[in-house]
Every structure is written in C-alpha cells, then in structure tokens.
Amino acid sequence: SSLYDPCHPAFLSLVARIIKEAHAAKRPVGMCGELAGDPRFTLFLLGVGLDEFSMSSSAIPGIKYLIRHVSKQEAETAAAQILSMDRAQDIRAFLHESNKQINDRIEEWCTHEQ
C-alpha cells in the first residue's frame, strides 16, 4: 500500500521509542513480521535494542549471518544516524549503502577465509 512506508521517520522513531520505553520498564521487546525479517532493517533494529526477531524460516539464515557480522556499536551508530534523518528517501539510501558496505565486508572476509 502507498500508505505504508517502513522507512518513514515517524514510524522508525515510534519503533525506537517503544523499545526504549519497554526496556525502561525492564521488559524485553520482540518483533515479528516483515520488518523483523527484512535485512535492510536489521542494523537499525539491533541498534535500537530489539531483543527478539521473529520471521519466516527462509529469512533466518540471512538475518542471522548479518547479526553475527556487525558490532553493537556499529548498529547503535547507524540507528542514531537514521533517527536523525527526516526524509524517508534519505533513510532508504542510508540503509542501502550501509547494507552494501556490510555485504562487501562479509564477502571480503569470506574470500580471505578460503
């Protein structure tokens, strides 16, 4: 639908706020559905402190691999940058570039391992 944009700054800000408020109340936060299983948003969700990801089984290997290859600091920095943006297209471009850099780094690491 044209009304749903997971890159909308208000939506991502709301997700971050829900997680922050839940953690302040000593509650873990899990997310299920398309966003949790979308690798474009893994870095952001890790950075804002999402505790549990629930997704279709086909998405698990890619998300798991991504989670294992980024640091908490890297995720938190990316999330802070995303939350400072006020246009969905800027967020979309940032997510694309961040994921490209991570994938390039993983590919390089895998090449050196062989």
C-alpha positions as CSV (number, residue, x, y, z in Angstrom):
1,S,0.0,0.0,0.0
2,S,1.1,3.5,-0.7
3,L,0.3,4.5,2.9
4,Y,2.8,2.1,4.4
5,D,6.4,3.1,4.3
6,P,8.8,1.3,6.7
7,C,11.4,4.0,6.0
8,H,9.1,6.8,7.2
9,P,11.0,8.7,10.0
10,A,7.9,8.8,12.2
11,F,7.4,5.0,12.0
12,L,11.1,4.3,12.8
13,S,11.1,6.8,15.6
14,L,8.0,5.1,17.1
15,V,9.7,1.7,16.9
16,A,12.7,3.1,18.7
17,R,10.6,4.8,21.4
18,I,8.5,1.6,22.1
19,I,11.7,-0.4,22.5
20,K,13.3,2.3,24.8
21,E,10.1,2.6,27.0
22,A,9.8,-1.2,27.3
23,H,13.4,-1.5,28.3
24,A,12.9,1.3,30.9
25,A,10.2,-0.9,32.3
26,K,12.5,-3.9,32.3
27,R,10.6,-5.6,29.5
28,P,12.1,-7.4,26.5
29,V,10.9,-6.5,23.1
30,G,10.3,-8.8,20.2
31,M,9.1,-8.1,16.7
32,C,7.5,-10.5,14.2
33,G,6.6,-9.9,10.7
34,E,8.1,-8.4,7.6
35,L,10.2,-5.8,9.2
36,A,11.9,-8.2,11.5
37,G,12.8,-10.4,8.6
38,D,13.9,-7.7,6.2
39,P,17.7,-7.5,6.2
40,R,17.6,-3.8,5.2
41,F,16.3,-3.1,8.8
42,T,18.4,-5.5,10.8
43,L,21.1,-2.9,11.6
44,F,18.6,-0.4,12.7
45,L,16.6,-2.8,14.8
46,L,19.8,-4.1,16.5
47,G,20.9,-0.5,17.1
48,V,17.7,0.5,18.9
49,G,17.9,-2.6,21.0
50,L,15.4,-5.1,19.7
51,D,15.7,-8.2,21.8
52,E,14.0,-10.8,19.6
53,F,13.4,-11.2,15.9
54,S,10.7,-13.4,14.6
55,M,10.4,-14.1,10.9
56,S,9.8,-16.7,8.3
57,S,12.2,-19.6,8.3
58,S,13.5,-18.6,4.9
59,A,14.8,-15.3,6.2
60,I,16.6,-16.7,9.3
61,P,19.9,-17.6,7.7
62,G,20.5,-14.2,6.1
63,I,19.5,-12.2,9.2
64,K,21.5,-14.5,11.5
65,Y,24.6,-14.1,9.3
66,L,24.1,-10.3,9.3
67,I,23.7,-10.1,13.1
68,R,26.9,-12.1,13.6
69,H,28.9,-9.7,11.4
70,V,28.1,-6.3,12.8
71,S,29.1,-4.9,16.2
72,K,26.7,-3.4,18.7
73,Q,28.4,-0.1,18.4
74,E,28.1,-0.1,14.6
75,A,24.4,-0.9,14.9
76,E,23.8,1.8,17.5
77,T,25.7,4.4,15.4
78,A,23.6,3.5,12.3
79,A,20.4,3.7,14.3
80,A,21.3,7.1,15.7
81,Q,22.0,8.4,12.2
82,I,18.7,7.0,10.9
83,L,16.8,8.6,13.7
84,S,18.3,12.0,13.0
85,M,17.0,11.9,9.4
86,D,13.7,13.5,8.4
87,R,13.1,12.1,5.0
88,A,12.2,8.5,4.0
89,Q,14.3,8.7,0.8
90,D,17.4,9.6,2.9
91,I,16.8,6.7,5.2
92,R,16.2,4.4,2.3
93,A,19.5,5.5,0.7
94,F,21.4,5.2,4.0
95,L,20.0,1.6,4.6
96,H,21.0,0.6,1.1
97,E,24.6,2.0,1.4
98,S,25.0,0.6,4.9
99,N,23.9,-2.9,3.9
100,K,26.1,-2.7,0.8
101,Q,29.2,-1.9,2.9
102,I,28.4,-4.7,5.3
103,N,27.8,-7.2,2.5
104,D,31.1,-6.1,0.8
105,R,32.9,-6.6,4.2
106,I,31.4,-10.0,4.7
107,E,32.3,-11.1,1.1
108,E,35.9,-9.9,1.6
109,W,36.1,-11.7,4.9
110,C,34.8,-14.9,3.4
111,T,37.2,-14.7,0.5
112,H,40.2,-14.4,2.9
113,E,39.0,-17.4,4.9
114,Q,39.2,-19.7,1.9
